[in-house]
């Protein structure tokens, strides 16, 4: 299969390219800097130089590559550039999907996030009759003493009525997903919070510094994590998946009171003191039952407990 990969040199892309090549796919990576070409070439991939914000250049690049699939793994978070990341989700996605349509590409796969879901009542999870695939399992237990919230399934709505900065983030995510859904076939990978090499959650990363500075509070908010290697593996498998959104998260949504001390120990930082607080309603994690049981995706790191240490 011929794959046009936008974001080939990012945190996911660096691991994804060799996996795609090893699986027998022909990869063309979209790059912004000429010097990135040699790295892709060493991984067995071709490259094309274009700015994702230049619609005509992207269209020409996709047409020249003549791919079977366009894959969007672009982000702009190297310097905590949240505005830039939202712009890539809107304009970058628009240009890629338009280019795919013009070139007759039927399938588009794109990176999204699993923490843009709307809040729900703080009750144990129950099977969702309308969820894709088999009914989701109950949320794994955490170390908190309060009941575990129901993790989000793919059928839950996005939090489009959120306020403040979250509203802007979710709106950009919604725009990305709506644009991708214009393709005849599409998969939106709703990734959990990345950790591992090249991410913020790694030794020497942004969150290592933050936890040492006392800026990471062990509270009741629930997060779903994902090792960066598992993000790449899911993207390869998504080439064969049916149309729709898929939660790509590990098996254990966790409250900050559980994961923050473990993360601190894994990077050799002092463990912050937990705080007694109410959970933010939308901070409930996500359910991976559909990906695991229906699509047969198996994470190498089923829990952040082992993944942080590894």
Buried (B, 14 or more C-beta within 10 A) or exposed (E): BBBBBBBBBBBBBBBBBBBBBEEEBBBBBBBEEEEBBEBBEEBBBBBBEBEBBEBEBBBBBBBBBEBBBBBBBBBBBEEEEBEBBBBBBBBBBBBBBBBBBBBEBEBBBBBBBBBBBBBBEBEEBEEBEEBBBEBBBBBBEBEBEEEBBBBBBBBBEBBEEBEEEBEBBBBBBBBBBEBBBEBEBBBBBBBBBBBBBBBBBBEEBBBBBBBBEEEBBBBBBBBBBBBBBBBBBBBBBBBEBEBBBBBBBBBBBBBBBBBBBBBBEBBEBEEBEBEEEEBEBBBBBBBBBBBBBBBEBEBEBBBBBBBBEE
